[in-house]
């Protein structure tokens, strides 16, 4: 099996073979040949952007976590030939961007998720050809925006979750009138009523469509809703001493958690990142990072805990955000087990557990010990290694995809199976382009065609991908006629049809896709009745149709007005004070939802249920209507609206919701400005 670096080199060589003209030019330019050799050997990628090889595309996607300023040095001699540069989520600093100054023909630049600030933008002033710039999640402020005024060809600028303000964007817009500047959702957006669109009545019973949410241009595909968390352990629940004496922590508790949440990707056959968690020895052996997954008595450096505790939208968070998450109770048990030595044979009774852990164990073992070993996920047949001819065919087609701005890459480091993404080619990628993949259809496991031009006709090609596991078709022109072709895919587990013209009749044709576990049909013609009918035919399937009109109405209804205070008889009007009802609304919200380690505010975006979010939203709406003990009322309303808007985003499964809420819950700023004596 080829290593990732070897495969990347093979793809580069194949592209050169597929385009003799490009090969001749590269060979004639020693600087280009040297740069390609240095870059591709590191795991990054430098490829011709088109068959004529006049310009090149660079991406550090596969090595972003280790890629720093030095990684840009090999591009210096060919800086004027770079048209696209993707160093998103890398370690590149402001100083490192000096290497971009010579990229006079750069048109596309990805800096999202980096620590770049205003100083770094000094190096972009001379990029006169730049058309696309993504600064999502950077430290850029209004001061930095002023440095972009010279980029007169800039068409798209993304500034989500940066330090820029509305005033700064307005000032830049005055100088770059034709530039689309996207800052994501604002407090003003969040405060507006949510539009609700009634669905066409179904034949059997009327049902409503979910909320009509128009995603900003930079938004990724709809995030999979967080799975419902397990019921919290009852406070003070006691563990049966007889069970505690017999229960082996690893075999009866930890292994069960791993089987439910981790083994599907890190098991006997499928071992992403070379990590297996199906048995004790494999867990301690670890994966590509060595024996660091579980380090006995070291909870701070055990990667199992480190990654589980990362924000859910972090690329390194585990399990992946669209998979069932570890509950708070499961995480507490794993932490306790590792802290106590991560023994394979210790019983629950032999290791002292805190009251919280004991409560969690009591719930987990309430039905007694597992009667058999922890369930094992059925292993799928292991893919046969590719022949040399097949490797060349994959490389040739990968080169064609690269020339189209699409991406065909190995699914993981230790596999030759492939994933296709067309995010950078969506506006031109259609049925004809998809058909190019037919000769290697069985090698492709993941496909993302969201927002592409693919139609029902193109799904004939997808039907040939018999090993396909994940498929994104959101916001495409696909209809029921195309969906019918997917029912024969035997391994399809995940299908996203958000924003398509699918109806109940269409998803009914998926009843033969026996492995299907997740189906997303937000903003389609699918009704609750149709979803339930399909779930009844496919055990384990969850069809998500979004929120109904009734649910939205409940969540967005304004809080009742506080009762008018009774006028004291024969007493002079008191001096103006904050209304008692308002003051109590603030105190109640702080006490009930913001106090303590288990406060509801700490669960938003992770394990908070829909009912809890609805309760929190009403509390914030009541706070917004109240008069703060001190400070400017307008400023108070702005802060409350930020909280309200963030909770609405989380309710609507907006990918930016958790981060927006984290930013809005600024206790220090609120207390400084508004808390009374």
C-alpha positions, 0 to 999 in steps of 0.5 A, spaced: 500 500 500 502 506 498 504 511 503 500 518 503 507 522 500 508 516 495 501 517 492 501 524 492 508 524 488 504 519 484 498 523 482 503 529 480 507 524 476 501 522 473 498 529 471 505 530 468 504 524 463 496 526 462 499 533 459 505 532 455 505 540 454 505 541 461 511 536 462 515 539 457 514 546 460 516 544 467 522 540 465 524 546 461 523 550 468 528 547 473 525 552 479 518 549 478 521 542 478 525 543 484 519 546 488 514 541 486 519 536 489 520 539 495 513 541 496 510 534 495 515 530 499 513 534 505 506 531 504 503 538 502 501 539 494 503 543 489 500 542 482 498 545 475 492 549 476 490 547 469 493 542 463 497 548 460 501 548 467 502 556 466 500 557 473 500 552 480 495 551 486 498 550 493 495 546 499 497 544 506 491 541 507 494 534 509 499 537 513 496 543 516 497 542 523 505 542 522 505 547 517 509 553 519 512 559 515 518 555 513 514 551 509 512 557 504 520 558 503 520 553 497 515 557 493 519 563 493 523 562 486 516 560 483 512 565 487 509 569 480 507 562 478 502 561 484 495 562 482 492 559 488 494 558 495 491 554 501 494 554 508 488 554 512 488 552 519 496 552 519 501 555 523 503 560 518 504 567 522 504 574 520 511 574 519 511 568 514 506 572 509 512 576 507 513 570 502 506 572 499 509 578 497 512 576 490 505 572 488 503 577 483 498 573 480 495 570 486 487 569 485 485 565 491 488 565 498 485 561 504 487 563 511 482 561 515 483 558 522 490 561 522 493 566 527 494 571 522 492 579 524 492 586 522 500 586 521 500 580 516 495 583 511 501 588 510 504 583 505 497 582 501 497 590 499 501 588 492 497 582 490 493 586 485 490 580 482 487 577 488 479 575 487 478 571 493 480 572 500 478 568 506 480 570 513 474 566 517 476 565 524 483 570 524 485 576 528 484 581 523 480 587 525 478 594 522 485 596 522 487 591 518 481 591 513 484 598 511 490 595 508 486 591 503 483 597 499 488 596 494 485 589 492 481 592 486 479 585 483 477 582 490 470 579 489 469 575 495 472 576 502 470 572 508 470 575 515 466 570 519 468 570 527 474 575 526 475 582 530 472 586 524 466 591 526 460 593 521 463 600 521 469 597 518 466 593 513 462 599 511 468 603 510 472 598 506 465 597 502 466 604 500 472 603 497 471 596 494 464 597 492 464 590 487 466 586 493 462 581 496 464 582 504 461 576 508 461 577 516 456 571 517 450 572 522 450 579 526 446 581 532 441 584 528 440 578 524 439 574 530 434 579 533 429 578 527 424 574 527 425 567 523 421 566 517 417 560 517 414 557 511 409 552 511 410 546 507 405 543 502 400 538 505 401 531 504 396 526 502 395 523 509 396 529 513 399 536 513 406 537 516 410 543 516 417 545 513 423 546 517 425 554 518 427 557 512 434 559 513 438 562 508 445 560 509 451 565 508 455 564 502 461 562 506 457 557 510 459 550 510 453 544 508 448 544 514 451 541 520 449 534 522 444 535 528 448 533 535 445 526 537 441 526 543 445 526 549 443 520 554 439 521 560 443 525 565 445 520 571 441 521 577 444 525 582 446 521 588 444 515 584 447 509 588 451 503 584 449 496 587 455 493 591 454 486 588 455 489 581 460 493 583 464 488 585 463 483 579 464 489 574 470 490 570 471 497 569 475 496 562 471 490 559 464 492 562 464 499 562 470 502 557 469 497 552 462 498 551 463 506 550 468 505 545 464 500 541 458 505 541 462 511 540 469 509 537 470 502 534 466 504 527 472 508 525 477 505 529 476 498 529 479 491 527 478 493 520 477 500 519 483 504 523 483 511 521 490 514 523 492 507 524 488 507 531 484 501 533 480 501 540 477 495 539 481 492 545 485 493 550 492 492 547 490 496 541 488 502 545 494 502 549 498 501 543 495 508 540 495 510 533 500 514 528 502 519 534 504 512 538 502 510 545 499 517 547 491 515 546 491 512 553 496 514 558 495 511 565 494 516 570 495 522 565 489 525 564 492 531 561 496 528 555 491 522 554 489 524 547 483 520 548 480 525 553 484 531 549 480 530 543 474 529 546 474 535 550 476 540 544 470 544 541 466 540 537 467 544 531 475 543 532 478 539 526 481 534 531 475 533 536 473 526 536 468 523 535 467 527 529 461 532 529 456 528 525 457 522 529 454 520 536 458 524 541 461 522 548 456 524 553 458 528 560 457 521 564 461 517 559 467 522 559 467 522 566 467 515 567 473 515 562 477 520 565 476 516 572 478 510 569 485 513 566 486 517 572 486 511 576 491 507 572 487 505 566 487 497 568 484 492 564 482 487 570 480 492 576 473 492 578 469 498 579 469 496 587 476 496 587 477 503 584 474 509 588 469 513 584 467 520 586 459 521 587 458 523 580 462 518 577 458 513 581 452 516 579 454 515 572 456 508 573 449 506 576 445 509 570 450 505 565 450 498 569 442 499 572 440 493 568 446 489 571 453 486 567 453 485 560 451 478 558 456 478 553 462 481 550 461 488 548 458 488 541 463 488 535 461 492 529 461 487 523 467 488 519 466 490 512 471 486 507 477 489 506 479 492 500 484 489 495 490 493 494 490 496 487 494 493 482 500 498 478 495 499 472 489 501 477 494 506 481 496 509 474 488 509 472 487 513 479 492 518 478 490 519 471 483 521 473 485 525 480 489 529 475 483 530 471 479 532 477 485 537 480 485 540 473 477 542 474 479 545 481 476 538 484 479 534 489 480 526 489 484 524 495 485 518 499 480 517 504 485 516 510 493 515 511 493 508 511 488 506 505 488 507 497 480 508 497 478 515 495 474 521 497 471 526 492 470 534 494 468 539 489 467 545 493 472 549 489 469 547 482 461 547 484 459 552 479 462 548 473 462 541 476 456 537 473 454 530 470 459 530 465 465 531 470 462 526 474 462 521 469 469 521 469 470 517 475 466 511 472 472 507 471 474 507 478 467 508 481 468 502 486 474 505 489 470 511 492 467 511 499 466 519 500 463 524 495 461 531 496 457 534 491 454 539 495 452 546 491 454 543 484 451 542 478 449 535 478 442 533 476 438 526 476 442 524 470 449 524 473 446 519 479 447 514 474 455 514 475 454 514 483 450 508 482 456 505 480 460 507 486 458 500 490 462 502 496 460 509 497 458 510 504 457 518 505 454 522 500 453 530 500 447 532 495 445 538 498 443 544 494 443 541 488 438 540 482 437 532 484 429 530 485 426 524 486 427 521 480 435 521 481 434 519 489 431 512 486 438 510 483 441 510 490 437 505 493 441 500 490 447 502 494 449 497 499 454 500 503 451 507 503 450 510 511 450 517 510 446 521 505 444 529 505 439 532 501 438 538 504 435 544 499 433 539 494 426 537 491 426 531 494 419 528 497 416 523 501 416 519 494 423 519 493 426 517 500 421 511 499 425 509 494 431 508 499 428 503 503 433 498 499 439 502 502 439 497 508 446 500 511 443 507 511 443 510 518 443 518 517 438 522 512 438 529 512 432 532 508 431 540 511 428 544 506 425 539 502 418 536 500 419 531 505 414 530 511 414 528 518 410 522 516 414 520 510 420 520 514 417 516 519 415 511 514 422 510 512 425 509 519 420 504 520 423 500 514 430 501 516 432 499 523 437 504 526 435 510 521 434 517 523 431 522 518 432 529 520 427 534 517 429 540 521 424 543 526 417 544 524 413 550 524 410 549 531 416 548 534 419 554 531 413 558 533 414 555 541 421 557 541 420 564 538 414 566 541 416 573 545 415 572 553 409 574 557 410 581 559 411 582 566 405 584 570 405 591 572 407 593 579 401 594 584 400 602 585 401 603 593 395 606 596 395 613 598 403 614 597 407 618 592 410 615 586 417 612 588 423 614 584 424 611 578 428 604 579 429 598 575 422 594 575 422 588 580 420 583 575 426 585 570 431 584 576 428 578 578 428 575 571 435 577 570 437 574 577 433 567 575 437 566 569 443 567 572 442 563 578 438 557 574 442 557 568 449 560 569 451 558 576 456 552 577 460 547 573 453 543 571 450 550 569 446 549 562 450 555 559 456 550 559 452 545 555 450 549 549 452 547 543 454 540 545 449 536 550 443 541 551 437 538 549 432 542 544 427 543 550 433 546 554 435 550 549 428 553 548 427 554 556 434 558 556 431 562 550 425 564 554 430 566 559 434 570 555 428 574 552 425 575 559 432 578 560 432 582 554 425 586 556 428 587 563 431 593 565 439 592 568 441 594 575 445 599 572 448 601 565 446 603 558 439 600 556 441 600 549 448 596 551 444 591 555 439 589 549 445 589 544 448 584 549 442 580 550 440 580 543 447 576 542 445 571 547 438 570 543 441 570 536 446 565 538 441 560 542 437 560 535 443 558 531 444 552 536 437 550 535 437 551 527 444 547 527 448 552 524 455 550 524 457 557 527 452 557 533 456 554 538 462 559 537 457 565 537 454 563 544 461 562 547 463 569 544 456 572 547 457 569 554 461 574 556 460 574 564 466 579 565 463 585 560 456 584 562 458 584 570 462 590 569 457 594 565 450 592 568 451 588 575 448 592 581 452 593 587 
